[in-house]
Amino acid sequence: MQDVSPVEACATLDALDALDYPALDVLVVDTSSSPAAWEPVAEHCARLGPRFRFFHLGCHAAARRAALNFALEETSAGAEVIGTLEAGCAVHAAWLRRTAPLLSRPGLGFVQGAWTTPGPDAPGFERFAAASRPVTLPAAAVTMRPSLALIRAEALRLAGGWTESAADQHAELGLRLQRQGWEAVQMVEPLGCPLPPADLPAWEKAQAAAVRSDLDLLRRHADVLLNPLHPGLSPAQRWHLLGQMLPAFTDLLWLASSGFALIATLLLLPLRDASVLPASPLLLASLALMGGRALVALGQARPGARLLAVLASLAAMPLRGVTLGQALLGRGTWRAAWPARLPALLGVALLLSVLLAGGAALPWALALALLGLPGLAALLVGRLPRGPLTAPQGRYGLASARRISGSAF
């Protein structure tokens, strides 16, 4: 865990203590910078008993990257299953009892648990954040997440542990295990719930991290992901994983189309002639980009959350497109002003084209309006009501168990 509220961390430890599972060891690895953040958690571990062990590694970046592998080294050699959970995540008391027995099946490398969704009485932003996550259904390929993942210890050790340089160590490990021939199971029954982002910047930070993770996976495993003849993945697994990465490239196309539209609109300043503008191609491209993004969001949405899923999909397009573009160019992390300003510039271009060219520019203005939908979506998201929650900041706990009828977190 890293600079997390002690209240959140202790709540997760209490939930683990209440698990309906007999053989459980819990390791908490801390990389917080302030003693005020980790000392209360260490004291709480001591109160919970010898099953809970606390380690403070320091706050430098190398310690944070190595935290999971450190915990693996401290795990009992007799542990057969290892699980991960983010601090602040609430888990059902039956989580291990219902999921751990699945790993008795030979060849199964890991089981990814499903997250609960907020009810209709939850704050609007909390429901929005949950809707932005794809629905968890059984799939040919499974993405490992930081929370509610149970991993066969044998598979984890044979794989050499987590890759510390990976952008998302869990997603990279999950893909590596599957290409090594281990099976994976995505649970459908929700047995835990992570804390939602506290506000829009926290949600945007998570979206940007997801894009960088997808690109990192594509670079590290391009041989198996892009080669349809590679035996490391089945065709169904390959297309499922690539399908999760393609929306970011769609967002990059939106970014390029929007930039082109802004530059082309400048031609109206000296010419005042809408016939020089490629209105039809841009209109078709805008319809394809917006419609395709909305259809993908609808296909991945949970029942009752389809409108919020489309809203989240559109609102993330500027940010995800800029993040991917900067990552491909080898630039630094995105700046919040970049994604926010582009839809506003499209609105200015729309008004400018209508004022300068009149009715002849209506097809062009319609294309600009479609390209500006992500800006409108982001504006609506910013006005959603929020609850009194704090956002998790990359917090991890690791625990292990000697299998009796299953295994543990």
N, C-alpha and C positions, 0 to 999 in steps of 0.2 A: 504494500500500500504506500501511497505517496501523498503527503500533506492532506490527508483526509480528515474530516471531522471525527473525533473520537466517538461521538454518539453514534454515527453511522457504522463505524467499524465494530463497536461493541454490540450493536444490534445484530449485525451479521454473525458474530461469534455466538451470541445467545441463540440464534436460529440454528446454528450448527450443533450447539449443545443439546437442542431439543429434537434433533433428528431421530427418527425411529430406526436406528441401526446400531448393532452391538459393538462392532469393531472399528473404531474411528480414531485416527490421529490427525490433529490439525496443526499445521505450520503456518505462522504468520510472518511474512518477510517484509520489513518496513524500510523505505528509503526516504522518509520525510526529513525535511530540513530543520524543523523546530521540535525540541523536546516536548513542547506542549501538545503536539499532535500525536506522538507515539508513546509517551510515558503512561498516560491513562490506559491505553490499549494493552501495554505490557502488564500493567497491574491487573487488568481484567482477565487476561490469560492466566495469571497466577491464581486468581480466585476461582477460575473454572476448573483447575486441577491439572494433573500431569499430562492429560491428553492434548492440552493446548500448549504449544511451544512458540515463543516469540523471538525473532531475530531482527536486530537493527543493523543495516549494512552501511549507513551513511547516505548522503544525498547526492553524490556525484553521478554523472550520467552512466558511467561504466557499471556502477552498482545496480542502477535501475534496469539496465539491459540484462544483467546477469542474475537478477533476483530469482527467476523461475528455475534456472539450472542450479543455483545455490540450494534452493529448496529441494530439488531432486536429489542432490548429493546428501542432504540431511535426512531424506526419507528412509525409513526402515527397509533393509534389504528384503524383508519378507512381504512387503506390500505388493499386492497383485494389481491394484487399480489405483490410479491417481486422478484427482479431480481438481478443477480450478473454479474459483468464484471471485467476483469483484466485491470489494468492501462496499457496504451499503445495499447489497443485493439481499432480498428476502427470499427464503426457500421454504417450500412445503415440507412438513415433517416427514412425509413419505417419499421424498425425492430419491434417496439412495435405495430404499427398500423396493421401489418400483423400477428403477433403472439399472442398478448394479447387476442384478441377475442376468441381464441381457449379455453381459460380457463373459458369461460361461460358455457362450457359443464359440467354437474354434474359428479363428480367422477374423474375428471382429476386433478392430483396432480401437475404435472410440465410439461413444454415444454422446450426441449433442442434445441437451435438454431444450425444451421450448419455453418461451417466456409468456407470462400472463399478460393480458391486455387490460388497460384501465376501463372501468365501467362508465356508463353514461353520465354519472354524477361527477366524474373527475374533471379537473380544469381543462379548458379547451386546448391549451398548449401541450399538456401531458398526453391527451388523446392524439393530437397531431404528431408528436414525437413517436408514439407507438405505431401510428399508421404509416410512418415513413420507413419502418422496417418491413421487409418482405415477409409474407406469411410463411410460417414454417410447416412445410409438407414433406412427406417422405420423397426423397429424390435419389437419382443415381449417384450423385456426388453430394457430399455434405461439407459445409463450411464450419470449421471449428471456431467457436466464440470464446471470449475470456471467461464467461460465466456459464455454469451448468454443463461443463464438459467433463466426461469421465473417460479416462484413457487407460488402455491396458498397459501396465508398467513394462511388460516385456517388449511391447512394440515401441514404447517411448525410449527405452534404453538402447534397443537395437538401432533406432534412428539417430542416436547420438544426442538426444535431448532437444531443446529448443534452439533455433538459430538466432543468436543474439543480435545480429545485424539486420534482421528482417524488420520491415515496417510494422507488421502485425505478426508476432511470433506464433500466435495460436492458428491463424489462418494458414500460415506457411507450413506449420507442423501437420495440420490436417491434410493439406494437399500432398505433402511428402509421404505421409503414411499411406494414402490411397494409391499413389503411383508406385509404392513398394508392394502393393498387393493386398493391403489390409482393407477390410470392409468397414463401412461406417453406417451408423443408424441415426436418423433424425427423429427424435421423439415428437409426437403431436400433442400429447397431453401436457399442458402448462404446469410446471412445478416450481417456478421461481419468477421473480420480478426484479430487474435492476432498477435503480433510481433513474428517472428520466432526466434529460438536460434541464438545467434550471432556467435557461433563457435562450434566445435566438443565437447569440454568439457561441454558446456552448454546443448547440445543435449544429451550427455551421462548422465548428471545429471538428466534430465527429464526422460530418460529411466529407470534409477535406481529407481527414485521416483515412477514410474508407477508399477514396480515390487513390491516394498514395499507396495504400496497401494493395489494391488491385494491380496497379502498375508494377509494383515491386514483385508480386507473384508472377506476372506475365514475363518480366525480365529473368527471374530466377528459373522459371519452369517453361520457358518458351519452347524448348525441345519437345516436350510432351503435350503442351497446350496447342501449339500451332501445327504440329505434324500429325495429320489424321491417321498415319500408319504406325505411330509409336505405340508399342504394346503396354506402356505404363498406365494408360487410362483407356477405358472403353469409350466408344463414340458417344454414348449417352452421358457419361461423366464429363467428357471434354466439352460438349456443347452446353451442358448445364453450367459449368464453371465459366466458360466464355460468355454465356448469356448474362451472367451477373456483372461482367466487366464492360459489356458493350454500351450500356447507357452513358457512361462517362465519355466515351468517344462521340456519342450523339450530342452530348452537351458541348463538346469541343467544336463540332460542326455548327451548332447554334451560334457559338461565339464567333466563328469565322464568318458565318452568314450575316450576323449583326454588324460586324466590322465592315464587311463589304457594302452593306446597305447604307451605313453612315457615310462611307467615302463616295458612293455613287450619288447620294443625295446632294453632295457638294457640287455636282455637275449642274444642278438646277440654278445655282447662284448666278453664273454668267449666261447660261443658255435659256433658262425659263421655259424649257420645252420637255414635257414629260415623255415624249416619244423616244428620247435617247436612253431612257431607263429600262433595264431588263425586268419589267414588272411581272410578266407571266412566269419566267423561271423562278424568280424570288418568291412569288406567291405560292407556287407549287412546292418549293423547298420548305417554306414556312409551314404550310399545311402538313407536309410529311413529317417534319421535325416535331411540331406540337402534337399532332395526332398520334404519331408513333410513341412519343413519350407518355401521353395519357393512356394509350392502350396497354403499354407495358405496366404502368402503375395499376391500372384496373385489374390486369391479370394476376398481379402479385398481392392485391389488397385483401384484407380480411372482410368478411361480410359486415356491413354496417359502417365500414370506414373507408369506402371507396372514394368519396368526395375528398376527404382529408388526404388520402393517398395521392390523388391527382394533384392536389394543392402542394403537397410536400415535394412531389416529383418536379413540378414546374418551378417552385421556389428555389430548389437546389441547383438548377441549371447554370446560372451565371457563376456561382461559386465553384461547382464541379468542373465546368469548362475551363475556367481560369487556372484552377489547381492542376488539372491534367496538362494544360499547355505549358505552365511553368515547369512542371516535373519533366516533361519531354525535352524542354529546352535546357534543363539543368539549372534553372534559376532557384532562388530561395522560396520560402513559403509565401502564399498568397497574402495580399493586403486587402483588408475588408472593404476599402473604398473602391477597389477595382470592380468587383461584382456588383456593387450597389449603384455605381454611376452609369453603367452601360444601358440598362433599361430606361433610365431617365434621358439619356442622349437619344435613344430611339424615339421617345416621345417628342423631343424637340425637333428631330428630323421629320417626323410625321406632320407636325404643324407647319414646318417650313415648306414641305413639298406641296401641301394643300394651298398655302398662301401664295406660293410662287407660280404654281401651274394650274390651280383651280381643279375643276372636275376631271380633267384629263389625268390627274395624278391619283385618282381614287384607288385604282388597283395597287399602285405602289404604296399608298397610305395603308391599305388593308394588310399588305404584307408586313409593313412596319408594325402595325398594331398586333399582328399575330406574334411577331418576334418579341414584342414587348410584354407578352403575357407573363413570363417569369417575373418581371418586375412587379406587376400587379399582384401576383401570388405572394411574393416576398412581403409586400406591403400588408396584405391580409394576415399573413402569419405573424407579423410584428404586432398586430392588434389582438391576437388571441389572449384570453385571460390565463394567468399563470397561478400555480399553487405555491405554497410555502415550502419549496423543495430546494435542495442544493445539488449541484451536478457532480457526478463522480469524475475524478481526474486520473484515470488510468490506474486504478487500485486493484491489487491482486492479493489473494490469499491462496495458499496451496496446502492440501492435506492429503493424507494417504490412509489406507486401512488394510489390515490383513483380512483376506476374504474368508468369511464364514458362510454367508449365503449371498454375498455380493461384495461391494467395496465402497469407498468413501471419498469425500471431498478432502 
